[in-house]
Amino acid sequence: MRFVYLFFFKILGWKIEGDVPRHLTKYIIAVAPHTSNWDFLVGLAVRSIMRFKSNF
């Protein structure tokens, strides 16, 4: 699925800025504002593209 997500991000002109603090074992990522019901799916795509595990 990562390839599909990267493809759509490229077509839409979206990019991910920043990185996940890999040296920490636990951290909280807060995302706001939520403007539509698509935010959750975009979040899953970002999680896959950046290759990090998350619980929600």
Secondary structure, 3 states (H helix, E strand, C coil): CHHHHHHHHHHHCCCCCCCCCCCCCCCCCCCCCCCCCCHHHHHHHHHHHHCCCCCC
